[in-house]
């Protein structure tokens, strides 16, 4: 989120919306005049010497993402002695890639990573859980729909853990980013525990649950009680975004649809462990507990401060009543 909103807001606040950062050296292949995307991308990797708070926030964000990412193979952070200078993320603008894409490098723990910044706010197509990653074929548009999946030549079956029909069903859910969360959770609960033994399926479930997708700061609209979407399909795609991510949105409006299938899946896995710590299901049970605890963190935040998420700085006149969960809702 900071990569999209942070530099843009700073540009507006400092009147740098139309000019490049100081000491910028452009090449001939970059064109005569810098585009809006190039200006935004260059400010995105700028040092911001006058605003060290932004540099600190950007570094903390990158380090937090690196620390939270599963890295059993030590691809991000190797187990070795590091100097303090290695922990400071280094950003550098690389080049423009056509009119709609700019690339820059991020160096962390001595390893460079190539990152890309898009010209406009995208939906789910540029995300890690994009359906394009799981099908092969020639499609009519950049955004896949259900028919594209059904007529594709090949659908990823997660190493044989899903049937062809099951794979198509799962990938078609990914084409609907704003309803996919409960659909995928219910899909895996339907006697498909074997698929969760595949690392790629586990990673997909995490991405579906925790990818925030498009951001839309609707605080003013909420305060004014304005109906954001009045026409379907809406001409303003950015209104389909959320303020704090898709999982917050689900937990705020329809938590049962996602939480219940996750809990049922965890119960099924627990019943397979048969009181044996050497069971192959133990690792899967730990994974499900890990997922549910992360989801619980979102629920606890909403239960403690729902007015903040709604965008209204109003102190509740009555304390929030906490109900005890039923025995069936415990893992």
N, C-alpha and C positions, 0 to 999 in steps of 0.2 A: 504494500500500500504506500509506503513512504517513497518508493521509487517513482510512483506516478504523481502523487499529490504533493510531496515535500518540495521538490525543486520548482514545481509549477506555482505553488503558493508563494514561495520565496521570490520567484521572478516577479510576480505581481506586486508583492509588498515592497520590493526594492527597485521597481521600474526597470527591470531587465527583460521584459517580455520580447523585445525586438532586437536585442543586441547580444553579441557573443561575449563569453567571459574574457577578461583581460589576458593578453599574451597568447591569444589563440592563433595557431598557424594552420591555415587551410591549404590543401593541395589542389592541383588543377582538376583532378577527377572529382573533387567535391562540388564542382559547379561554380557559376559566377556568384550567385547570391545564396546564402544559407537559408534552408527551408525552416519552417516552424519546428519540424521534428528534430533537425540538426541542432537548432538552438537549445531546445529542451534537453536533448541527449547530452550536449556538452555541459550545460549547467548541472545536469544530473551527476556528473563525475567531477565537477569542480570542487576545489578545496574549501571554498567559502571561508577565507581567512577572517573576514569580518564577523562571521557567525560560527564560531567553533562549536556551539551547541548542536548545530545541525550535523557537523562532522562526527561528533560524539554519538549522536542518536543513530546515524547511519551505520557507524562501526558496531554499535551494540546490537542493532538489528541483524546485521550480517553474522556476527559471532553467535547470536542466539539461534539463528536458523541453522548454522553449522553444528552447534552443540546438540540441537534437538533432532537432527537428521540421523536416521539409523546408518551406522557406518562400521559394520563388523569387519569389513575388509580393510579398514583404515585408508580409504581412498581420499578422505577429506583431511583428517588429522591423524598422522602417524604417531605411534607410541614411541616418542623419542624426546630428547631434550630440545626445547625451543627457547629462543631469545624473545624478549618482550616485543622487539621490532617485528617479529614474524606474525604476531597476533593482530597487527594493525592492517585492516583491509586497504589495499591500494587500487584505485580506480583510474582508468585511462581510456579516453576515447580512441576507437580504432578506425572506423570508416563508415561511410554511408553505403547501404546496400539497396540501391534503387531509391525510389521516392517514398517508400512506405516502411523502411526498416533502417535502423542505425545500430551498430554493434560497438561494444566496449568491453574491455577486459577487467576482470577482478582478480587480484592476486592475494591469496590468503595461505598462510603457512607455507610459503615458498612455492605455491603451485598456481599457475594462471588458469582462469576460467573465462570462457567467451560467453558474454551475455548479450542479449538483444533487447532493444526497446522499440515498441511498435508505435505507429503514428496515431492510432486512435484506440479508444478503449474497446477491447475485444470481449467477446463472450467467452464461452468455454473452449473455443477452438484452439487457443494457444496454451491451454492448461495441460498439466501433466496427465490428466484423466480424459483428454480429448478422445472422442471415438475414432478419429482418424488413425490413432496409434494402434488400433486393434482390427482394422480391416484393410483390404487391398483392393484396388480397382480404380477406375476413372469415374469421377463424380462431376455432377453438373455445376456445383457451386462450392465455395470454400467451407460453408457450414453444412455438415451432414444432417440429413433427416432420416426418419425411420426407413423410408423406401430405399435410400442409398445403401443402408446396411443389409436389407433383405435381398437386394440384387447384387451385392458385392461378390467378387470371385472367391474371396477367402476371408474367414473370420477367425481370430485368434481363439484357440480352445484351451489355453492355459495348461499346456502339456497333457492334453487328454483328460483333464479333470472335469470338463464339461462336454456335453453332446453338442452337435452342430446347432440344434434348436436352442439349447440353453445358452450357447455363446451368442447367437443372434439376439436372443431376448435380453441378455445382459448389456450388450453394446447398444441396442436400441434405447435402453434406459439412459445411457450416457449422452444421447442426443438431446435429452430434455433436462438441461442442467438445473432447472428450478423445481423439479419434482423427483429427481433421480435419487436423492438421499434415502427416503423411505422405501423406494422401489428396490434399490440395490440391497438394503438391509433385509427386506422381506424375501428377496430372491435367494440370498445365501442361507436364510433360515429354513428354506424348503428342502430339507434333506440334502444339502450340498456342503456338508462339513468337509468332505474330501478335497473340495476346491480350495479351502483355506489352508491346506498344507503347502500350496504353491506360494512361494515368496512374492511372485508378481500379483497374485490375487490379493494377498494381504496389503501390499503396497497400494493397489487400486482402491481397496476399501478405505484406507487412510486418506487417500487423496479425495475421494468422494465426500468423506465426512468433514475434512478439515481445510480443503481449499476454499478460500473466502469468495472467489469469483469477483464479478464486477462490483466496484464500490460506488455508492450513491449517498451523499450526505443529505438526508431528508429531514434534518432537524427543524428547519423553518416550516416545512410543509406539515410536519406533525404538530407543531405548536399552533399553527393556523387551522389545523384540522381540515386540510385540503386533500381531496381525493386525487392521488397522483395519477393513476391510470383511469382514464375516462373512455378511451376507445381501444378496442381489441381488434387487430393487433395494434399496439401502441407505436406511434411514429417516432418516439424518443426511446431508443433502446437502453439508454443509460438509466432510465427510470426502473428498469428491471433489476438494478443492482441493490445491494443492501448496505446498511450503515456499518455493521460490525461483522459481516461474513454470513454465509449461508447457514452454518450450523446455529449461530445465534438466532437467526431468523426462524429456523425450524423449532428450536427449543422455546421460542417466545410464542409461537402461534399454534403449532401442532406437534408437541414433543412425543406423544404416544406413538405416532406412526413410525418414528425412527427408534425410540428407546426400547419399545416392547420387543421387536424382532431381534435387536441386539442382545437383550437379556435372555430371550428364549434360546438363542444360539449358544450363549454362554452356559446356560443350564444343560443343554444337550451335550456340550463338550465336557462339562463336569461329570455328567453321568457316565461318560465313556472312560474316565480315568480309573474307575474301579479300585480306588484306594491304593494305587500303585504309582509311586513317584517315577518309576522307570517307563511308564506308559508313554507311547508316542503322542498321546493327546495332552500330556502335561504342558508341553511347549505351546500347543495351541490354546490351552486354557489360560496360560500366562499372557498370551497375546490378546485374548478377548478381555481379560481383566485390564490390561493396559489401555485398550480402546475405550472401555466403559468408564474407567477412571478419568480419562481425558474428557469424555463427554460430560461426566458428572461435574467437572470444573466449570463448564459453561452453564449448567443448570444451577449450580450454587451461586454463581455470579448473578444470574437473573433473579433468583429467589431473594438475594440480599439487596439488590439495587435495580429493580426493574424500571424505576422512573428514569434512571440515567440512560438506559438503553433506549427508552422511548424518546429521549431527547428533551425531556422537560426537567428543569432544575427545580422540582417541587418536593418538599419534604412531606412524606406521608403523615396524615393525621392520626392514623392508627397503626399499631405494629403489624408486621406481616405475620400471618398465621402459618406455622409450619406443621404439616401433617406427617405422620409417621408412615413410611412405606409399608405396603403389605408384604407378608412373607414371601409371596411369589415374585416380588420385585427386588429380591436380594440375591446377590451372587455369592 
